[in-house]
């Protein structure tokens, strides 16, 4: 039997069947192996039919035999009363019973906040489920700043949320961003601050995109510089080697646009600190234009020039490889000369 076999009792309850993989292991050990958090295990075991074998309730201490199949029923989904459902046009790239991948427009907050109680992405997703008559619980896996556009993952049930959150912690969800940065990244080859290493791509190791003749130079590098909150600020961050948390960003210059004095850069996060890309690129001397907090230069673009471009990860339940890419929005179309 497949380790994951789903049975739907109704739209609010989901049941999974798990084959015993190691005879003699406890129910709790099997659930932890399959990605359940301890908190979710507690919620499941308190349900009358949360953990059953052959229709009979079992405890998490039960020792499984080779021929036993554990039936696990997740708690019923309940609507998140703190998020008002609002009709909204959503760019949904993928949806199944376990997750959604959405392309977020720039200028849209993820969660309701002061002054944005009804126009966040969570409001729109709640409205989407309300139209289908289904409860909505906001479970966002990877977060984006309000002015950053691009790909987001929503978990649709408590199990997929547990597994995807653990995948984020284990760096098993690979996130690639596109950004515009002031100046020519090539300058870092000869003059880079502490923690920044840059090398030119050789013709044999080139992994960037083919660009116009005016943008042939390509460079890659890594920024290893800890990030801390600026003293006396709620939101602003800075590179601080004394009290910062570990932060690592890999980047590659795809093009240099001399008429804009702008580098088109592909970035991959190894860690996920608040404002990591924005802070790291400012520290490197190549901040993002349009960044109201770290580089308020709005001549080219009215928000930080950053787009969550690509997500690659294994499906939390089926383990099928998934990969999603989305085009840059209209205000970043100057990147089109690169064959992204």
N, C-alpha and C positions, 0 to 999 in steps of 0.2 A: 504494500500500500504506500502511496505517496505520503511523505511526512506531513505535508500540508494538504488537507482536503476540506473544502469549505461547504457547509450546509447553511442555507438561509432559512431561519424560522419565520422572520418577518423583517421589515425594513429597519427596525431598531435593535435587533439582537443578531449577533454573529457567533456561530459555533465552529470550532476547529477540531479536527481529529488528528491526534499525534500518535504515531507508532512508537513503541518503546525501542530505543536505539542501543541501550546498554542495560541488559537484564540485571535486576538488583538495584537499579537507581531509584530514588524516590520520585514521587510526582513533582515535588518542588525542584529537584535537580533537573528534571526534564524540562520544566517550564523555564527555568533560568537559561538552560541550553538553547531554547527556542526564542529567546529574546524578551521574555516577560521581565518587567522590573519587579522588585520585591513589593512595591506599593500596589502594582496591579494584581499580583498574586493574592495579596490580602483581600482586595476587593472581590476577586473571583471566588475565593474559597468561602466567603460569607454568603454567596448566593445559594439558594436551595439546590439548583441544578448546575452550579458553576463547574464542578469537577465530577465527572461520572465515568464509570466503566460498565458496559453492558446495562446501562440504565440505572445503576446503583451509585449513590454518592460515595466518593472516597475522600480521604484526607491527604494533605500534602506530604505526610510521612509514609504513605502507602508505598510498599516496594513493588515495582513493576516487573512482570514476567515478559518473556519474549513475545508471547502471543496476545498481550493485552494492548488495547487501543484506548487512549485517554480522550474523552470528549470534554472540551473546554468551551463554556459559554461566557462571552464577555458581558459586562454590565450593559444595561440599556443606555443608549445615547440620550442625553437630555440637552435641550436648547440652552445656549449660553445667554442668560438674561441680560448680561452687560453689553451685548452687541445688538444694536437695532437693525433688523433686516431692511435693506434698501435696494431697490432695483438698480443694477449697474451693468454696463457692458463689460464682460470679462473675456480676456483672451486666454482660453483654456487650451493648452497644447496636449494634455493627456489627462484621462480620468478613468479609474476603475474603482472597485469596491474599497480599496485601501488608501489611495492617495490621489492628489491632483497636482499637476504642474501648471502654473499660471505665469504668463508674461505680464509683469506689472508695469504700468505706465509711469513715467517720471512725474513727480509732484504729488504722488498718492501715498499717504501714510499707510502702514500695515495695520496698526491698531488704532481704535478710537483714542483721542487725546483731547486736551483742552483746546477748544476752537474747532475740533474735527471729530465731533461725536457721531456724525452720520455719513461721512464721506471717505472713510478708510476702506482699504481692501477687505478687511474683515466684515464690514457692513455689507459690501457687495456679495461676498461669498455666502453670508447669512441669508441675504435676499435670494440668491440662487437656490439654496436648499429649501427656503420657505416656499418658493414657487413649486417645488417638487413634493411639498408636504413632508419634508424630512427635517429632523432636529439638526442643529449645527453647533458643534463645539470647536472653538478656534484652536487649532494645533498647527502652528507655523513652524517648520523645521529649520529653514535657513532664513535669516532676517536681512532685510535691506533698508538702508536709510530712505527717508521719504523721497529725496531727489535722485536716488539711484534707480535706474530702470532695469527691467530684465526678469530672470527666471526665479521663481519661488516654489517651494514644495509645501503643500498642505497634507497632513496626515488625516485620514477620514475615520479611523477608529483607534482605540487605545493601544492595541497591540502594534499596529504599524507605527504609531507615534513613539512607542518605547524603542522599537528596533531602529527607526530612522534617527532618533536622538542619539542613540549609542553609536550609530554609524558616523554621525557628525563628530562625536568625541574621538572616535578612532580614526578620523580623517579618511573615511571610506566613501564619502560623497565629495567628488572632485568638482570644484567650482572654478571656472575660468571667466575673467572679466576683461572687458575692453575699456581703455581709457585714453583720453587725450591729455598730454602733459606738456607744460611749457618747456621750450628749449629742446636741445638735441641730446638725447640720452647718451650719445657717443662721447660727450664731454666727460662722463663719469669714468671712462677708461683711464684717463690721465689724472683725474682729480675727483676722488670719491671720499666721502666722509667715513668715519669709523663704522664698521659693520656692513658696508656696501661693497660688493665685488661685482665687476662687470668685465665681460670678455666679448670680442667680436665673434660672430658666427662664421665659420669657414664655409667654403662652397660645398664641402662634403657633409657638414653637420647642420646645414641650414634647415630650420624647421618653421620659419615664418612664411608669410604669404607673398606672392609675387606682387610687386607694387610698380608704380610708374618710374620712369628713368630718373626723376628727381628725388627718388626715395629708395636708393639701392642699399644704403648702409643699414645693416641689421646687427643688433647687439642683444645679449642676454645677460642676466645677472640675478643676484639674490641680495635681499636686505634682511639682515639679522640684527634687529634693534628693538629692545624692549619698550613697551608702551605703557604709560601711566596717565591718570587723570591729572590735568593741570590744577594746581592748588587754587582754591577759591572759585572753581568753575564746576558746574554740574555736568556739562556735556563735552567740553573741550579736552582733547587728549594731546600728548606730546611724547616724543622719544625721550626716555629717561633711563640711563644705564644703571642708576643707583636703586630706584624703587619701582621700575617698570616690570610688567609681566612679559614673558617670552613672546616674541612676535616675529614671524618669518614670512616674507613675501618673495616669490619668484616672478621675474618679469622678462619680457622680450620685446624689443623694439621691432615693430612690423614696418614702420615707415617714418621718415622725417619729412614734414611738409614745410619747406623753407618759407613759402609765402605767408604762412601762419606762425612760423617759428614754433611748430608743434610736433611732438613725437606721438605717433599712434602706438600704443603699448598694449600687449597682452599680459595679464597678470594671473597668477595662481596662488591662492592662499594655502599656507601650510598650517597656520593658526587662524583663529577667528576673533581677534580683538576688535573692540569698538573703533570705528573709523580707521581701520588698519591701513587700507590702501591710501586713503587721503593723507594720513599722518606720515606714512613711510615715504610717499613721493614728495611731500613737502620737505621732509628731512633730507632727502637725497638732492634737493635743490631743483626739483622739477614738479611743482605742484599742479594740481588739476585746475584748469580755468573754470570759473563759475562757482567755485566752492565758497559759499558765504562765510564759512567759519575759518578756513585755512588759506584761502586765496580769493578774495572777493573781486575778481576781475571778470566782468560780465560782457566784455566786448565781443566774444565769440559765441557764448552760450549762457543761458540764464540760470543754469543750475550746474552742479558738479558734473563734469564730463566723464561719467562712469556708468557702465552697463554690464549687468550680469548676463553674460553671453552664452555660456555653455555649462550644462550639468551632466555628469556621468556617474551612475551608481547602479548597484544591483537592487532589484525590486525587493522590498523588505520581506515579503511573504513567498513569492514564487522563485526568488533569486535570479530571475531573468535579467540580463544586462539591459540597462536603459540609458539612452543618451539623447539630450535635447539641446538644440541650438536655436537662437532667435535673432532676427535681424536688428541692427541698431535702429533706434527711433529717429524721427525726422530731424531733430535738432543735432544729431550726430552724423548726418549724411556726408559730411566732409571726409569721413573714413572710407567712402565707397571706392576710392581709387585703389584701395587694397583689396585683393581678392580673398576676402575672409572666408 
